[in-house]
Amino acid sequence: MSLRKQARQLVVQMLYQIDLNPDITGGEVRRMIDEHGRNKTVRAFAWELFSGVMEYKQQIDAEIVRVAENWSLKRMAVTDRNILRLGGYELLHTDTPSAVIIDEAVELAREFGSAQSSQFVNGILDKLDRKPGEQPQPPANPEPPEEEDPPLKPGSPWAT
């Protein structure tokens, strides 16, 4: 399993924790990531993703609701909602190829969600990825190289 995949799994678990226990602090999440991250690369990437999702959560949620026809965030399963938040953050705020992001999110939905989660997540993220009038892109599976730890965003309220 790739290091980035491990980090994304950890982020989904932390987002789930925050969603169900909103009183958890950033420091507590950071300690959980440090405790469960297998190595420095996983921990750094997980924290970058988690802090990014939290920083842009309102915007990401608004975009998800915009493209999710007849679905409110409250109606979505907790796991699906948080996988969508992670995928939404990566689509909107990183340079990772969208095909990689969507593929990883679908795999997370298969692992953590219900039988229908992968299709639901795929459909929402596909709509979120496309601009109005744009045609769907064929899926691709390249995983970006994992050469160095990604930097954390300075000034983020989740940065320690």
DSSP file (Angstrom, degrees, kcal/mol; ACC not computed):
  #  RESIDUE AA STRUCTURE BP1 BP2  ACC     N-H-->O    O-->H-N    N-H-->O    O-->H-N    TCO  KAPPA ALPHA  PHI   PSI    X-CA   Y-CA   Z-CA
    1    1 A M              0   0    0      0, 0.0     5,-0.0     0, 0.0     0, 0.0   0.000 360.0 360.0 360.0 134.7    0.0    0.0    0.0
    2    2 A S     >  -     0   0    0      1,-0.1     4,-2.0     4,-0.0     5,-0.1  -0.245 360.0-120.2 -69.0 157.7    1.4    3.4   -1.0
    3    3 A L  H  > S+     0   0    0      1,-0.2     4,-2.2     2,-0.2     5,-0.1   0.869 114.0  53.1 -65.5 -37.3    2.3    5.9    1.7
    4    4 A R  H  > S+     0   0    0      2,-0.2     4,-2.5     1,-0.2    -1,-0.2   0.883 107.1  51.6 -66.5 -37.7   -0.2    8.4    0.3
    5    5 A K  H  > S+     0   0    0      2,-0.2     4,-2.3     1,-0.2    -2,-0.2   0.916 109.3  50.4 -64.1 -42.6   -3.0    5.9    0.5
    6    6 A Q  H  X S+     0   0    0     -4,-2.0     4,-2.1     1,-0.2    -2,-0.2   0.911 110.8  49.7 -60.4 -42.4   -2.1    5.2    4.2
    7    7 A A  H  X S+     0   0    0     -4,-2.2     4,-2.4     1,-0.2    -2,-0.2   0.913 109.6  50.6 -64.2 -42.5   -2.1    8.9    4.9
    8    8 A R  H  X S+     0   0    0     -4,-2.5     4,-2.4     2,-0.2    -1,-0.2   0.896 108.8  51.9 -64.0 -39.4   -5.5    9.3    3.2
    9    9 A Q  H  X S+     0   0    0     -4,-2.3     4,-1.9     1,-0.2    -1,-0.2   0.927 110.7  48.5 -60.2 -44.1   -6.9    6.5    5.3
   10   10 A L  H  X S+     0   0    0     -4,-2.1     4,-2.2     1,-0.2    -2,-0.2   0.893 109.9  51.9 -63.5 -41.2   -5.7    8.1    8.4
   11   11 A V  H  X S+     0   0    0     -4,-2.4     4,-3.0     2,-0.2     5,-0.3   0.918 107.5  51.7 -63.6 -44.0   -7.2   11.5    7.4
   12   12 A V  H  X S+     0   0    0     -4,-2.4     4,-2.2     1,-0.2    -1,-0.2   0.911 110.4  49.7 -59.7 -41.0  -10.6    9.9    6.8
   13   13 A Q  H  X S+     0   0    0     -4,-1.9     4,-2.0     2,-0.2    -1,-0.2   0.896 112.5  46.7 -64.5 -39.7  -10.4    8.4   10.3
   14   14 A M  H  X S+     0   0    0     -4,-2.2     4,-2.5     2,-0.2    -2,-0.2   0.892 111.5  50.5 -71.0 -39.1   -9.5   11.7   11.8
   15   15 A L  H  X S+     0   0    0     -4,-3.0     4,-2.5     2,-0.2    -2,-0.2   0.888 109.4  52.1 -63.7 -38.0  -12.2   13.6    9.9
   16   16 A Y  H  X S+     0   0    0     -4,-2.2     4,-2.1    -5,-0.3     5,-0.2   0.928 109.3  50.0 -61.3 -45.6  -14.7   11.0   11.1
   17   17 A Q  H  X S+     0   0    0     -4,-2.0     4,-2.6     1,-0.2    -2,-0.2   0.937 112.7  45.9 -57.5 -48.9  -13.5   11.6   14.7
   18   18 A I  H  < S+     0   0    0     -4,-2.5    -1,-0.2     1,-0.2    -2,-0.2   0.881 110.3  54.4 -63.9 -38.9  -13.9   15.3   14.4
   19   19 A D  H  < S+     0   0    0     -4,-2.5    -1,-0.2     1,-0.2    -2,-0.2   0.903 118.6  33.6 -63.1 -41.5  -17.3   15.0   12.8
   20   20 A L  H  < S+     0   0    0     -4,-2.1    -2,-0.2     1,-0.2    -1,-0.2   0.750 130.9  33.9 -86.3 -25.0  -18.6   12.8   15.7
   21   21 A N    ><  +     0   0    0     -4,-2.6     3,-2.0    -5,-0.2    -1,-0.2  -0.681  65.6 174.6-130.1  76.7  -16.6   14.6   18.4
   22   22 A P  T 3  S+     0   0    0      0, 0.0    -1,-0.1     0, 0.0    -4,-0.1   0.624  72.4  71.1 -64.6 -11.2  -16.3   18.3   17.5
   23   23 A D  T 3   +     0   0    0      2,-0.1     2,-0.2    -5,-0.0    -5,-0.1   0.538  69.3 113.8 -81.9  -5.1  -14.6   19.1   20.8
   24   24 A I    <   -     0   0    0     -3,-2.0     2,-0.1    -7,-0.2    -3,-0.0  -0.474  64.5-134.3 -66.1 133.8  -11.4   17.3   19.7
   25   25 A T     >  -     0   0    0     -2,-0.2     4,-2.1     1,-0.1     5,-0.2  -0.412  17.6-111.8 -87.3 164.5   -8.6   19.8   19.4
   26   26 A G  H  > S+     0   0    0      1,-0.2     4,-2.7     2,-0.2     5,-0.1   0.865 119.0  56.1 -60.0 -37.2   -6.1   20.1   16.6
   27   27 A G  H  > S+     0   0    0      2,-0.2     4,-2.2     1,-0.2    -1,-0.2   0.889 106.3  49.2 -63.7 -39.7   -3.4   19.1   19.0
   28   28 A E  H  > S+     0   0    0      2,-0.2     4,-2.2     1,-0.2    -2,-0.2   0.909 111.8  48.5 -66.5 -41.1   -5.3   15.9   19.9
   29   29 A V  H  X S+     0   0    0     -4,-2.1     4,-2.7     2,-0.2    -2,-0.2   0.924 110.0  52.6 -63.0 -43.4   -5.7   15.1   16.2
   30   30 A R  H  X S+     0   0    0     -4,-2.7     4,-2.6     1,-0.2    -2,-0.2   0.908 109.1  49.3 -59.1 -42.4   -2.0   15.8   15.6
   31   31 A R  H  X S+     0   0    0     -4,-2.2     4,-2.3     2,-0.2    -1,-0.2   0.896 110.6  50.3 -64.1 -39.9   -1.1   13.4   18.4
   32   32 A M  H  X S+     0   0    0     -4,-2.2     4,-2.5     2,-0.2     5,-0.2   0.910 111.4  48.3 -65.0 -41.1   -3.4   10.7   16.9
   33   33 A I  H  X S+     0   0    0     -4,-2.7     4,-2.6     1,-0.2    -2,-0.2   0.934 112.9  48.1 -63.0 -45.4   -1.8   11.1   13.5
   34   34 A D  H  < S+     0   0    0     -4,-2.6    -2,-0.2     1,-0.2    -1,-0.2   0.870 114.1  47.8 -62.8 -36.0    1.7   10.9   15.0
   35   35 A E  H  < S+     0   0    0     -4,-2.3    -2,-0.2    -5,-0.2    -1,-0.2   0.877 122.8  31.2 -71.6 -38.7    0.7    7.8   17.0
   36   36 A H  H  < S+     0   0    0     -4,-2.5     2,-0.3    -5,-0.2    -2,-0.2   0.623  91.8 102.5-100.7 -14.2   -0.9    6.0   14.0
   37   37 A G     <  -     0   0    0     -4,-2.6     3,-0.0    -5,-0.2   -30,-0.0  -0.552  65.6-143.6 -72.0 132.0    1.1    7.2   11.1
   38   38 A R  S    S-     0   0    0     -2,-0.3     2,-0.3   -35,-0.1    -1,-0.1   0.805  72.2  -6.4 -70.5 -30.5    3.6    4.6   10.1
   39   39 A N  S  > S-     0   0    0    -36,-0.1     4,-2.5     1,-0.1     5,-0.2  -0.922  81.8 -84.5-154.8 178.5    6.5    7.0    9.2
   40   40 A K  H  > S+     0   0    0     -2,-0.3     4,-2.7     1,-0.2     5,-0.2   0.865 122.3  52.7 -59.9 -40.3    7.4   10.6    8.8
   41   41 A T  H  > S+     0   0    0      2,-0.2     4,-2.4     1,-0.2     5,-0.3   0.930 111.2  45.8 -63.8 -46.2    6.1   10.8    5.2
   42   42 A V  H  > S+     0   0    0      1,-0.2     4,-2.7     2,-0.2     5,-0.2   0.933 114.8  48.0 -62.0 -46.7    2.7    9.4    6.1
   43   43 A R  H  X S+     0   0    0     -4,-2.5     4,-2.4     1,-0.2    -2,-0.2   0.917 113.4  46.8 -62.6 -44.4    2.4   11.7    9.2
   44   44 A A  H  X S+     0   0    0     -4,-2.7     4,-2.3    -5,-0.2    -1,-0.2   0.924 115.7  44.1 -65.6 -44.8    3.4   14.8    7.3
   45   45 A F  H  X S+     0   0    0     -4,-2.4     4,-2.6    -5,-0.2     5,-0.2   0.908 113.5  51.4 -68.1 -40.6    1.1   14.2    4.3
   46   46 A A  H  X S+     0   0    0     -4,-2.7     4,-3.0    -5,-0.3     5,-0.2   0.926 111.8  46.7 -61.2 -44.8   -1.8   13.2    6.6
   47   47 A W  H  X S+     0   0    0     -4,-2.4     4,-2.8    -5,-0.2     5,-0.3   0.903 110.9  52.3 -65.9 -39.8   -1.5   16.4    8.6
   48   48 A E  H  X S+     0   0    0     -4,-2.3     4,-1.9     2,-0.2    -2,-0.2   0.940 114.7  42.2 -59.6 -47.6   -1.2   18.5    5.4
   49   49 A L  H  X S+     0   0    0     -4,-2.6     4,-2.6     2,-0.2    -2,-0.2   0.941 116.0  48.1 -65.3 -47.5   -4.4   17.0    4.1
   50   50 A F  H  X S+     0   0    0     -4,-3.0     4,-2.4     1,-0.2     5,-0.2   0.944 113.8  45.6 -60.2 -49.7   -6.3   17.1    7.4
   51   51 A S  H  X S+     0   0    0     -4,-2.8     4,-2.2     1,-0.2    -1,-0.2   0.861 112.7  52.5 -65.3 -34.1   -5.4   20.7    8.2
   52   52 A G  H  X S+     0   0    0     -4,-1.9     4,-2.1    -5,-0.3    -1,-0.2   0.921 108.9  48.9 -65.5 -43.9   -6.2   21.7    4.6
   53   53 A V  H  < S+     0   0    0     -4,-2.6     4,-0.4     1,-0.2    -2,-0.2   0.932 113.7  47.1 -60.2 -45.2   -9.7   20.1    4.8
   54   54 A M  H >< S+     0   0    0     -4,-2.4     3,-0.6     1,-0.2     4,-0.3   0.879 110.8  51.8 -66.2 -37.3  -10.3   21.9    8.1
   55   55 A E  H 3< S+     0   0    0     -4,-2.2    -1,-0.2     1,-0.2     3,-0.2   0.885 123.2  28.9 -65.3 -39.0   -9.1   25.2    6.8
   56   56 A Y  T 3X S+     0   0    0     -4,-2.1     4,-2.8     1,-0.2     5,-0.2   0.147  84.0 120.2-107.9  17.6  -11.4   25.0    3.7
   57   57 A K  H <> S+     0   0    0     -3,-0.6     4,-3.0    -4,-0.4     5,-0.2   0.872  74.2  49.7 -55.7 -45.1  -14.2   23.0    5.2
   58   58 A Q  H  > S+     0   0    0     -4,-0.3     4,-2.2    -3,-0.2    -1,-0.2   0.927 114.5  44.6 -62.0 -44.5  -17.0   25.5    4.7
   59   59 A Q  H  > S+     0   0    0      2,-0.2     4,-2.2     1,-0.2    -2,-0.2   0.928 114.8  48.4 -64.8 -44.8  -16.1   26.1    1.1
   60   60 A I  H  X S+     0   0    0     -4,-2.8     4,-2.6     1,-0.2    -2,-0.2   0.931 111.5  49.8 -62.2 -46.4  -15.7   22.4    0.5
   61   61 A D  H  X S+     0   0    0     -4,-3.0     4,-2.6    -5,-0.2     5,-0.2   0.910 110.0  51.2 -59.5 -42.4  -19.1   21.6    2.1
   62   62 A A  H  X S+     0   0    0     -4,-2.2     4,-2.0    -5,-0.2    -1,-0.2   0.897 111.2  47.8 -62.6 -40.1  -20.8   24.3    0.0
   63   63 A E  H  X S+     0   0    0     -4,-2.2     4,-1.7     2,-0.2    -2,-0.2   0.892 111.1  50.7 -68.0 -39.5  -19.3   22.9   -3.2
   64   64 A I  H  X S+     0   0    0     -4,-2.6     4,-1.8     1,-0.2    -2,-0.2   0.943 112.1  46.8 -62.4 -47.3  -20.4   19.3   -2.2
   65   65 A V  H  < S+     0   0    0     -4,-2.6     6,-0.2     1,-0.2    -1,-0.2   0.874 108.0  58.3 -62.5 -37.2  -23.9   20.5   -1.5
   66   66 A R  H  < S+     0   0    0     -4,-2.0    -1,-0.2    -5,-0.2    -2,-0.2   0.892 116.6  31.8 -59.9 -41.3  -24.0   22.5   -4.8
   67   67 A V  H  < S+     0   0    0     -4,-1.7     2,-1.4    -3,-0.2    -1,-0.2   0.645  98.6  88.4 -94.7 -14.5  -23.3   19.4   -6.9
   68   68 A A  S >< S-     0   0    0     -4,-1.8     3,-1.8    -5,-0.2    -1,-0.1  -0.665  74.4-147.2 -88.2  90.2  -25.1   16.8   -4.7
   69   69 A E  T 3  S-     0   0    0     -2,-1.4     3,-0.1     1,-0.3    -2,-0.1  -0.357  76.4  -4.0 -62.2 128.5  -28.6   16.9   -6.1
   70   70 A N  T 3  S+     0   0    0      1,-0.2     2,-0.4    -5,-0.1    -1,-0.3   0.683 110.0 111.5  63.3  21.7  -31.2   16.3   -3.5
   71   71 A W    <   -     0   0    0     -3,-1.8     2,-0.3    -6,-0.2    -1,-0.2  -0.990  47.1-165.6-127.2 130.8  -28.6   15.6   -0.8
   72   72 A S    >>  -     0   0    0     -2,-0.4     4,-0.8     1,-0.1     3,-0.5  -0.732  36.2-113.1-100.6 161.9  -27.8   17.6    2.3
   73   73 A L  G >4 S+     0   0    0     -2,-0.3     3,-0.8     1,-0.2     8,-0.1   0.882 116.9  58.0 -60.7 -37.5  -24.6   17.0    4.2
   74   74 A K  G 34 S+     0   0    0      1,-0.2    -1,-0.2     7,-0.0     4,-0.1   0.814 103.1  53.1 -64.1 -30.3  -26.6   15.7    7.2
   75   75 A R  G <4 S+     0   0    0     -3,-0.5    -1,-0.2     2,-0.1    -2,-0.2   0.700  92.3  92.2 -78.1 -19.1  -28.3   13.1    5.0
   76   76 A M  S << S-     0   0    0     -4,-0.8     2,-0.0    -3,-0.8    -5,-0.0  -0.459  90.4-100.5 -76.5 147.0  -25.0   11.7    3.9
   77   77 A A     >  -     0   0    0     -2,-0.1     4,-3.0     1,-0.1     5,-0.2  -0.382  33.1-118.1 -61.1 145.1  -23.3    8.8    5.8
   78   78 A V  H  > S+     0   0    0      1,-0.2     4,-2.0     2,-0.2     5,-0.2   0.895 114.3  48.1 -55.5 -44.0  -20.5   10.2    8.0
   79   79 A T  H  > S+     0   0    0      2,-0.2     4,-2.2     1,-0.2    -1,-0.2   0.939 113.1  46.9 -64.8 -45.9  -17.9    8.2    6.2
   80   80 A D  H  > S+     0   0    0      1,-0.2     4,-2.6     2,-0.2    -2,-0.2   0.928 110.6  53.1 -61.0 -45.2  -19.1    9.3    2.8
   81   81 A R  H  X S+     0   0    0     -4,-3.0     4,-1.8     1,-0.2    -1,-0.2   0.891 112.5  43.9 -57.6 -42.3  -19.3   12.9    3.8
   82   82 A N  H  X S+     0   0    0     -4,-2.0     4,-2.1    -5,-0.2    -1,-0.2   0.819 110.8  52.7 -79.4 -29.9  -15.7   12.9    5.1
   83   83 A I  H  X S+     0   0    0     -4,-2.2     4,-2.8     2,-0.2     5,-0.2   0.899 110.8  50.0 -65.7 -40.3  -14.3   11.0    2.1
   84   84 A L  H  X S+     0   0    0     -4,-2.6     4,-3.1    -5,-0.2    -2,-0.2   0.884 108.5  52.3 -64.5 -38.4  -16.0   13.7    0.0
   85   85 A R  H  X S+     0   0    0     -4,-1.8     4,-2.5     2,-0.2    -2,-0.2   0.932 111.9  45.5 -63.0 -44.7  -14.5   16.5    2.1
   86   86 A L  H  X S+     0   0    0     -4,-2.1     4,-2.4     2,-0.2    -2,-0.2   0.956 116.7  44.5 -63.1 -49.7  -11.0   15.0    1.6
   87   87 A G  H  X S+     0   0    0     -4,-2.8     4,-2.7     1,-0.2    -2,-0.2   0.894 112.9  52.6 -61.6 -40.0  -11.5   14.5   -2.1
   88   88 A G  H  X S+     0   0    0     -4,-3.1     4,-2.5    -5,-0.2     5,-0.2   0.906 108.7  49.9 -62.4 -42.5  -13.0   17.9   -2.4
   89   89 A Y  H  X S+     0   0    0     -4,-2.5     4,-2.6    -5,-0.2     5,-0.2   0.946 112.7  46.4 -60.7 -47.4  -10.1   19.5   -0.7
   90   90 A E  H  X S+     0   0    0     -4,-2.4     4,-1.4     1,-0.2     6,-0.3   0.905 114.3  47.7 -64.7 -39.9   -7.6   17.7   -3.0
   91   91 A L  H  < S+     0   0    0     -4,-2.7    -1,-0.2     1,-0.2    -2,-0.2   0.911 121.7  34.8 -64.8 -41.3   -9.6   18.6   -6.2
   92   92 A L  H  < S+     0   0    0     -4,-2.5    -2,-0.2    -5,-0.2    -1,-0.2   0.721 130.5  25.6 -88.3 -22.5  -10.0   22.2   -5.3
   93   93 A H  H  < S+     0   0    0     -4,-2.6     2,-0.3    -5,-0.2    -3,-0.2   0.337 107.5  61.1-132.4   8.8   -6.7   23.0   -3.5
   94   94 A T     <  -     0   0    0     -4,-1.4     0, 0.0    -5,-0.2     0, 0.0  -0.849  68.8-128.7-129.8 170.5   -3.9   20.6   -4.7
   95   95 A D        +     0   0    0     -2,-0.3    -4,-0.1     2,-0.1     3,-0.1   0.232  64.0 128.3-102.2  13.4   -2.2   19.8   -7.9
   96   96 A T  S    S-     0   0    0     -6,-0.3    -2,-0.1     1,-0.1     5,-0.1  -0.488  75.1 -96.1 -64.5 136.1   -2.8   16.1   -7.6
   97   97 A P    >>  -     0   0    0      0, 0.0     4,-2.1     0, 0.0     3,-0.6  -0.284  27.9-129.2 -57.0 136.3   -4.4   14.8  -10.8
   98   98 A S  H 3> S+     0   0    0      1,-0.3     4,-2.8     2,-0.2     5,-0.3   0.838 106.7  58.7 -59.2 -34.6   -8.1   14.5  -10.5
   99   99 A A  H 3> S+     0   0    0      1,-0.2     4,-2.2     2,-0.2    -1,-0.3   0.895 107.8  47.0 -62.3 -38.0   -8.2   11.0  -11.7
  100  100 A V  H <> S+     0   0    0     -3,-0.6     4,-2.7     2,-0.2     5,-0.2   0.928 112.7  49.5 -66.9 -45.3   -5.9    9.9   -8.9
  101  101 A I  H  X S+     0   0    0     -4,-2.1     4,-2.5     1,-0.2    -2,-0.2   0.939 114.0  44.0 -59.7 -49.6   -7.9   11.8   -6.3
  102  102 A I  H  X S+     0   0    0     -4,-2.8     4,-2.5     2,-0.2    -1,-0.2   0.909 113.5  51.1 -65.3 -42.3  -11.2   10.3   -7.4
  103  103 A D  H  X S+     0   0    0     -4,-2.2     4,-2.1    -5,-0.3    -1,-0.2   0.924 112.1  46.8 -60.1 -45.2   -9.7    6.8   -7.7
  104  104 A E  H  X S+     0   0    0     -4,-2.7     4,-2.3     1,-0.2    -2,-0.2   0.904 112.1  50.5 -64.4 -41.2   -8.3    7.1   -4.2
  105  105 A A  H  X S+     0   0    0     -4,-2.5     4,-2.4     2,-0.2    -2,-0.2   0.899 109.2  51.0 -64.4 -40.4  -11.6    8.4   -2.8
  106  106 A V  H  X S+     0   0    0     -4,-2.5     4,-2.2     2,-0.2    -1,-0.2   0.909 110.1  50.1 -63.3 -41.4  -13.6    5.6   -4.4
  107  107 A E  H  X S+     0   0    0     -4,-2.1     4,-2.0     2,-0.2    -2,-0.2   0.902 110.1  50.2 -63.4 -40.8  -11.2    3.0   -2.9
  108  108 A L  H  X S+     0   0    0     -4,-2.3     4,-3.1     1,-0.2     5,-0.4   0.899 109.4  51.8 -62.6 -40.1  -11.6    4.7    0.5
  109  109 A A  H  X S+     0   0    0     -4,-2.4     4,-2.1     1,-0.2     9,-0.2   0.884 109.1  50.1 -64.9 -38.4  -15.4    4.5    0.1
  110  110 A R  H  < S+     0   0    0     -4,-2.2    -1,-0.2     1,-0.2    -2,-0.2   0.894 116.6  42.3 -63.9 -39.0  -15.1    0.8   -0.7
  111  111 A E  H  < S+     0   0    0     -4,-2.0    -2,-0.2    -5,-0.2    -1,-0.2   0.911 131.2  19.5 -74.9 -43.8  -13.0    0.2    2.4
  112  112 A F  H  < S+     0   0    0     -4,-3.1    -3,-0.2    -5,-0.1    -2,-0.2   0.652 114.7  63.5-104.9 -18.5  -14.9    2.4    4.9
  113  113 A G  S  < S-     0   0    0     -4,-2.1     2,-0.1    -5,-0.4    -4,-0.0  -0.080  83.4 -80.8-100.3-164.9  -18.4    2.9    3.5
  114  114 A S    >>  -     0   0    0      1,-0.1     3,-0.7    -2,-0.0     4,-0.5  -0.179  54.8 -85.7 -86.9-176.5  -21.4    0.9    2.5
  115  115 A A  T 34 S+     0   0    0      1,-0.2     4,-0.3     2,-0.1     3,-0.2   0.800 130.5  41.8 -63.1 -29.1  -22.1   -1.1   -0.7
  116  116 A Q  T 3> S+     0   0    0      1,-0.1     4,-2.1     2,-0.1     3,-0.3   0.531  90.0  91.8 -95.2  -7.0  -23.3    2.0   -2.5
  117  117 A S  H <> S+     0   0    0     -3,-0.7     4,-3.1     1,-0.2     5,-0.3   0.874  80.5  54.8 -59.3 -42.4  -20.6    4.4   -1.1
  118  118 A S  H  X S+     0   0    0     -4,-0.5     4,-2.2    -9,-0.2    -1,-0.2   0.904 111.3  44.6 -63.2 -40.3  -18.1    4.0   -3.9
  119  119 A Q  H  > S+     0   0    0     -3,-0.3     4,-2.5    -4,-0.3    -1,-0.2   0.906 114.7  49.4 -68.2 -40.6  -20.7    4.9   -6.6
  120  120 A F  H  X S+     0   0    0     -4,-2.1     4,-2.3     2,-0.2     5,-0.2   0.949 113.6  44.9 -62.1 -50.6  -22.0    7.9   -4.6
  121  121 A V  H  X S+     0   0    0     -4,-3.1     4,-2.6     1,-0.2     5,-0.3   0.910 113.1  51.6 -61.3 -44.2  -18.5    9.3   -3.9
  122  122 A N  H  X S+     0   0    0     -4,-2.2     4,-2.2    -5,-0.3    -1,-0.2   0.930 111.1  47.5 -59.1 -46.7  -17.5    8.8   -7.5
  123  123 A G  H  X S+     0   0    0     -4,-2.5     4,-1.9     2,-0.2    -2,-0.2   0.913 114.3  45.1 -63.7 -44.3  -20.6   10.6   -8.8
  124  124 A I  H  X S+     0   0    0     -4,-2.3     4,-2.4     2,-0.2    -2,-0.2   0.938 115.7  45.5 -67.2 -47.0  -20.2   13.6   -6.5
  125  125 A L  H  X S+     0   0    0     -4,-2.6     4,-2.1     1,-0.2    -1,-0.2   0.863 109.9  55.5 -67.5 -33.9  -16.5   14.1   -7.0
  126  126 A D  H  X S+     0   0    0     -4,-2.2     4,-1.5    -5,-0.3    -1,-0.2   0.924 111.3  44.3 -62.4 -43.1  -16.9   13.7  -10.7
  127  127 A K  H  < S+     0   0    0     -4,-1.9    -2,-0.2     1,-0.2    -1,-0.2   0.889 112.8  51.9 -66.9 -38.7  -19.4   16.5  -10.7
  128  128 A L  H  < S+     0   0    0     -4,-2.4    -1,-0.2     1,-0.2    -2,-0.2   0.838 109.3  51.2 -65.7 -33.0  -17.2   18.6   -8.4
  129  129 A D  H  < S+     0   0    0     -4,-2.1     2,-0.2    -5,-0.2    -1,-0.2   0.831  97.3  80.1 -74.6 -33.3  -14.3   18.1  -10.7
  130  130 A R  S  < S-     0   0    0     -4,-1.5     3,-0.1    -5,-0.1     5,-0.0  -0.524  72.8-136.2 -83.5 141.4  -16.0   19.2  -13.9
  131  131 A K    >   -     0   0    0     -2,-0.2     3,-2.4     1,-0.1    -2,-0.1  -0.550  50.3 -73.1 -81.7 157.3  -16.6   22.8  -14.9
  132  132 A P  T 3  S+     0   0    0      0, 0.0    -1,-0.1     0, 0.0     3,-0.1  -0.311 122.5  10.4 -54.5 129.3  -20.0   23.7  -16.3
  133  133 A G  T 3  S+     0   0    0      1,-0.3     2,-0.2    -3,-0.1    -3,-0.0   0.336  96.0 132.8  84.2  -5.9  -20.4   22.2  -19.8
  134  134 A E    <   -     0   0    0     -3,-2.4    -1,-0.3     1,-0.1    -4,-0.1  -0.551  55.1-124.9 -80.8 142.7  -17.2   20.2  -19.5
  135  135 A Q        -     0   0    0     -2,-0.2    -4,-0.1     1,-0.1    -1,-0.1  -0.542  35.1 -91.8 -82.8 150.5  -17.3   16.6  -20.7
  136  136 A P        -     0   0    0      0, 0.0    -1,-0.1     0, 0.0    -9,-0.0  -0.314  39.7-129.2 -61.4 145.1  -16.2   13.8  -18.3
  137  137 A Q        -     0   0    0    -11,-0.1     3,-0.1    -3,-0.1    -7,-0.0  -0.728  24.3-106.5 -93.8 143.9  -12.5   12.8  -18.5
  138  138 A P        -     0   0    0      0, 0.0   -39,-0.1     0, 0.0    -1,-0.1  -0.441  46.5 -99.9 -65.9 144.1  -11.5    9.1  -19.0
  139  139 A P        -     0   0    0      0, 0.0     2,-0.3     0, 0.0   -39,-0.0  -0.323  39.6-171.4 -67.1 146.9  -10.0    7.7  -15.7
  140  140 A A        -     0   0    0      2,-0.1   -37,-0.2    -3,-0.1    -3,-0.0  -0.926  15.3-152.6-131.6 158.4   -6.2    7.4  -15.3
  141  141 A N        +     0   0    0     -2,-0.3     2,-0.2     2,-0.1    -1,-0.0   0.132  38.9 139.0-122.8  22.3   -4.3    5.7  -12.6
  142  142 A P        -     0   0    0      0, 0.0    -2,-0.1     0, 0.0   -42,-0.1  -0.514  37.9-152.3 -72.0 134.9   -0.9    7.4  -12.2
  143  143 A E        -     0   0    0     -2,-0.2     3,-0.1   -47,-0.0    -2,-0.1  -0.908  23.3-116.5-101.6 128.7    0.2    7.9   -8.6
  144  144 A P        -     0   0    0      0, 0.0   -48,-0.0     0, 0.0    -1,-0.0  -0.283  39.7 -92.7 -63.7 152.2    2.5   10.8   -8.1
  145  145 A P        -     0   0    0      0, 0.0     2,-0.6     0, 0.0     3,-0.2  -0.275  26.3-141.2 -64.8 151.8    6.0   10.0   -6.8
  146  146 A E        +     0   0    0      1,-0.2     3,-0.1    -3,-0.1  -105,-0.1  -0.643  49.7 136.7-113.9  71.6    6.6   10.0   -3.1
  147  147 A E        +     0   0    0     -2,-0.6     2,-0.3     1,-0.2    -1,-0.2   0.862  65.1   7.9 -89.3 -38.0   10.0   11.5   -2.9
  148  148 A E  S    S-     0   0    0     -3,-0.2    -1,-0.2  -107,-0.0     0, 0.0  -0.926  83.5 -84.7-143.5 164.4    9.8   14.0   -0.1
  149  149 A D        -     0   0    0     -2,-0.3  -108,-0.1    -3,-0.1  -107,-0.1  -0.519  48.2-120.6 -69.0 131.6    7.5   15.1    2.7
  150  150 A P        -     0   0    0      0, 0.0  -102,-0.1     0, 0.0     2,-0.1  -0.488  32.5-108.6 -71.6 145.5    5.0   17.7    1.5
  151  151 A P        -     0   0    0      0, 0.0     2,-0.2     0, 0.0     0, 0.0  -0.430  26.9-119.9 -74.0 148.6    5.2   21.0    3.3
  152  152 A L        -     0   0    0     -2,-0.1  -104,-0.1     1,-0.1  -107,-0.0  -0.600  36.0-101.0 -81.5 149.4    2.5   22.1    5.8
  153  153 A K    >   -     0   0    0     -2,-0.2     3,-1.3  -105,-0.1     6,-0.1  -0.593  35.8-131.0 -74.9 120.2    0.7   25.3    5.0
  154  154 A P  T 3  S+     0   0    0      0, 0.0    -1,-0.1     0, 0.0     0, 0.0  -0.433  89.4  24.9 -68.4 145.4    2.0   28.2    7.1
  155  155 A G  T 3  S+     0   0    0      1,-0.3    -2,-0.0    -2,-0.1     0, 0.0   0.373  83.6 141.2  84.4  -4.8   -0.7   30.2    8.8
  156  156 A S    X   -     0   0    0     -3,-1.3     3,-1.5     1,-0.1    -1,-0.3  -0.462  59.7-128.7 -67.8 141.0   -3.2   27.4    8.8
  157  157 A P  T 3  S+     0   0    0      0, 0.0    -1,-0.1     0, 0.0  -131,-0.1   0.691 110.6  53.1 -64.2 -14.4   -5.3   27.4   12.0
  158  158 A W  T 3  S+     0   0    0   -107,-0.2     2,-0.1  -132,-0.1  -107,-0.1   0.530  83.8 106.7 -96.6  -7.5   -4.4   23.7   12.3
  159  159 A A    <         0   0    0     -3,-1.5  -133,-0.1    -6,-0.1  -111,-0.0  -0.476 360.0 360.0 -71.8 142.0   -0.6   24.2   11.9
  160  160 A T              0   0    0     -2,-0.1    -1,-0.1  -134,-0.1  -133,-0.0   0.399 360.0 360.0-110.1 360.0    1.3   23.7   15.2
